[in-house]
Amino acid sequence: MNKVNVFRLVFLAILFFNSISYAADQPVKQLQAFLKASKSLTADFKQVLINEAGDPYQTSYGVFYLQRPGKFRWDYLKPFQQQIVSTSGKVWFYDTDLEQVTIKKLDESVGSTPALLLSGDISLEENFTMENQGIDGDLQWVKLLPKNQESSFKYILIGLNKGSLGGMELSDNFGQLTRIYFSNVLLNPPIKPTVFEFKAPKGADIFSD
C-alpha cells in the first residue's frame, strides 16, 4: 500500500534549509537569508496528496524536525504511522505496519535537485529560477523552478508568513501534487541528538540501496 510518497518528502525536507526568514523585505531574499540565519526547526504538519485530476486522495498528520546541516525527521502519526529520518548522508524510511526499513544514500547522485541544499553551501540562484508568486491567503509564495532538466519535479512553492513557514507544494513529473500545511512552527529550538538517530526495530525487514 502506498501510504505516503516518502521520496517527495526528502526533497521537501531539504528545502526547509532554504525557506524561512523575516529579516528581508522580499520573499526571494527571505529564502536566501534563511541559509545564514536558521539552524533548526520543528512543526506540526498536515500533508495532502492530490492526483492528476486535482482530487485529494490521501491526508496525513504528523510532526517534523530539522537541524542543519543535513538532519531531518518526519514522524507520521495518523492515519498511518511512518518515520523518515535523515542524518550522516543517509535516509531511513520505516513503515510501522509493514515492519519494513529502507535505507538510501543522500548524496550528489541526485544532481542539482534540492538534496544538494543539505550542505547549506549550494546557491539557490545556481540551482533554481525563483519567482515571487504574490500573496494567497496569509502566505507570501515563492516558486522554485529547477534548472536541471532531468529533475524529478516541475516546481516547488514555498509559503512564508512573518518568518514562519506556512506551506509548501511540490509538483512532480507525473502530474501529482504534494501539499503540506504547517502549524506550531518553532525556529531554532534546541533538539535532542537522539531525535535524528534511527535503530531498526527487532524483526523488521531491511532493504538498502
C-alpha positions as CSV (number, residue, x, y, z in Angstrom):
1,M,0.0,0.0,0.0
2,N,1.3,3.4,-1.0
3,K,0.6,5.3,2.2
4,V,2.8,8.3,1.6
5,N,5.1,9.4,-1.2
6,V,8.1,9.4,1.0
7,F,10.7,10.4,-1.6
8,R,8.9,13.7,-2.3
9,L,9.2,14.4,1.4
10,V,13.0,14.0,1.3
11,F,13.1,16.8,-1.3
12,L,10.7,19.0,0.7
13,A,12.5,18.5,3.9
14,I,15.8,19.5,2.4
15,L,14.2,22.7,1.1
16,F,13.5,23.8,4.7
17,F,17.1,24.7,4.9
18,N,16.4,27.5,2.4
19,S,12.9,28.6,3.1
20,I,12.3,30.9,6.0
21,S,13.4,34.3,7.2
22,Y,11.7,37.5,8.2
23,A,14.9,39.6,8.0
24,A,14.5,40.6,4.4
25,D,11.6,42.5,2.8
26,Q,11.3,40.4,-0.3
27,P,10.3,36.7,-0.4
28,V,13.3,35.6,-2.5
29,K,15.6,37.5,-0.2
30,Q,13.9,35.8,2.7
31,L,14.9,32.4,1.3
32,Q,18.5,33.5,0.8
33,A,18.7,35.0,4.3
34,F,17.4,31.8,5.9
35,L,20.6,29.9,4.8
36,K,22.6,32.1,7.2
37,A,20.1,32.6,10.0
38,S,18.2,29.3,10.6
39,K,19.8,26.3,12.4
40,S,16.8,24.2,13.4
41,L,13.0,23.9,13.1
42,T,10.1,21.9,14.5
43,A,6.5,22.0,13.3
44,D,3.2,20.0,13.2
45,F,2.2,19.2,9.6
46,K,-0.8,18.2,7.5
47,Q,0.0,16.6,4.2
48,V,-2.4,16.3,1.3
49,L,-1.7,14.2,-1.8
50,I,-3.5,15.3,-5.0
51,N,-3.9,13.2,-8.2
52,E,-3.7,14.3,-11.8
53,A,-7.4,15.1,-11.8
54,G,-7.0,17.6,-9.0
55,D,-8.7,15.3,-6.4
56,P,-7.1,14.8,-2.9
57,Y,-6.8,11.1,-2.2
58,Q,-4.8,11.0,1.0
59,T,-4.3,13.2,4.1
60,S,-1.8,12.6,6.8
61,Y,-0.7,14.3,10.0
62,G,2.5,14.3,12.0
63,V,5.5,16.2,13.4
64,F,8.5,17.5,11.5
65,Y,12.0,18.1,12.9
66,L,15.0,19.7,11.1
67,Q,18.6,20.6,12.1
68,R,21.3,21.9,9.8
69,P,23.3,20.5,8.3
70,G,21.6,17.5,6.8
71,K,19.3,16.3,9.6
72,F,15.5,15.9,9.4
73,R,12.8,13.7,10.6
74,W,9.1,13.2,9.6
75,D,7.0,11.4,12.1
76,Y,3.7,10.4,10.7
77,L,1.1,9.8,13.4
78,K,-2.2,9.3,11.6
79,P,-3.9,7.7,9.8
80,F,-0.7,5.5,9.4
81,Q,2.5,5.5,11.4
82,Q,5.7,6.0,9.5
83,Q,9.1,7.6,10.1
84,I,11.6,9.2,7.7
85,V,14.9,10.0,9.3
86,S,17.9,11.6,7.6
87,T,21.4,12.0,9.1
88,S,25.0,11.3,8.1
89,G,24.2,11.3,4.4
90,K,21.6,8.5,4.7
91,V,17.8,8.4,4.9
92,W,15.9,5.7,6.7
93,F,12.2,5.0,5.8
94,Y,10.3,2.9,8.3
95,D,6.8,1.7,7.7
96,T,5.4,0.5,11.1
97,D,2.6,-1.6,9.6
98,L,4.8,-3.4,7.1
99,E,7.7,-3.6,9.6
100,Q,10.0,-2.6,6.8
101,V,13.0,-0.3,6.7
102,T,14.5,1.1,3.5
103,I,17.9,2.8,3.6
104,K,19.0,5.2,0.9
105,K,22.1,7.4,0.4
106,L,21.6,11.1,0.2
107,D,24.4,12.4,-1.9
108,E,25.4,14.2,-5.1
109,S,24.0,11.4,-7.2
110,V,20.7,13.3,-7.2
111,G,22.4,16.1,-9.3
112,S,21.0,19.6,-8.7
113,T,17.8,18.5,-7.0
114,P,17.1,20.1,-3.6
115,A,19.1,17.4,-2.0
116,L,22.2,19.4,-2.7
117,L,20.9,22.1,-0.5
118,L,21.5,19.9,2.5
119,S,25.1,21.2,2.7
120,G,23.9,24.8,3.1
121,D,26.6,25.9,0.6
122,I,24.6,25.5,-2.6
123,S,23.4,28.7,-4.2
124,L,19.7,29.0,-4.8
125,E,20.4,31.1,-7.9
126,E,22.6,28.4,-9.4
127,N,20.1,25.6,-9.0
128,F,16.7,27.3,-9.3
129,T,14.9,30.1,-11.1
130,M,13.0,31.9,-8.3
131,E,9.7,33.8,-8.9
132,N,7.6,35.8,-6.4
133,Q,4.0,34.5,-6.7
134,G,2.3,37.1,-4.6
135,I,0.0,36.6,-1.6
136,D,-2.6,33.8,-1.3
137,G,-4.4,33.7,2.0
138,D,-2.0,34.6,4.7
139,L,1.1,33.4,2.9
140,Q,3.6,35.1,0.5
141,W,4.5,32.5,-2.1
142,V,7.8,31.9,-3.9
143,K,8.1,29.5,-6.8
144,L,11.3,27.5,-7.3
145,L,11.9,26.1,-10.8
146,P,14.8,23.6,-11.1
147,K,17.4,24.5,-13.7
148,N,18.3,20.8,-14.1
149,Q,16.2,19.5,-17.0
150,E,16.4,16.0,-15.5
151,S,14.9,17.0,-12.2
152,S,12.2,14.7,-10.7
153,F,9.9,17.6,-10.1
154,K,8.5,20.5,-12.1
155,Y,8.4,23.2,-9.4
156,I,8.2,23.8,-5.6
157,L,6.1,26.6,-4.0
158,I,7.1,27.9,-0.6
159,G,4.7,29.9,1.5
160,L,6.1,32.4,4.1
161,N,4.3,34.2,6.9
162,K,6.2,36.6,9.1
163,G,9.3,34.5,9.5
164,S,7.4,31.2,9.8
165,L,6.8,28.5,7.2
166,G,3.1,28.2,6.4
167,G,3.0,25.8,3.5
168,M,4.8,24.0,0.7
169,E,3.7,22.4,-2.6
170,L,5.6,20.1,-4.9
171,S,4.5,19.2,-8.4
172,D,6.2,16.1,-9.8
173,N,6.6,15.0,-13.4
174,F,3.6,12.6,-13.2
175,G,1.1,15.4,-12.6
176,Q,0.7,14.8,-8.9
177,L,0.9,17.4,-6.1
178,T,2.1,17.1,-2.6
179,R,0.8,19.9,-0.3
180,I,2.0,20.4,3.2
181,Y,0.5,22.9,5.7
182,F,2.5,23.7,8.9
183,S,1.4,24.9,12.3
184,N,3.1,25.5,15.7
185,V,6.3,26.3,13.9
186,L,9.4,26.9,16.1
187,L,12.5,28.4,14.6
188,N,15.9,27.5,16.1
189,P,14.7,25.4,19.1
190,P,17.1,23.0,20.8
191,I,16.6,19.5,19.5
192,K,18.0,16.4,21.2
193,P,20.5,14.5,19.1
194,T,18.5,11.3,19.7
195,V,15.7,12.7,17.5
196,F,17.9,12.1,14.5
197,E,19.0,8.6,15.5
198,F,17.4,5.6,14.0
199,K,17.7,2.0,15.0
200,A,15.8,-0.6,13.1
201,P,13.2,-2.4,15.3
202,K,13.9,-6.0,16.0
203,G,12.4,-8.3,13.4
204,A,12.0,-5.6,10.7
205,D,12.9,-6.3,7.1
206,I,15.8,-4.1,6.0
207,F,16.5,-3.0,2.4
208,S,19.4,-0.9,1.4
209,D,20.4,0.7,-1.9
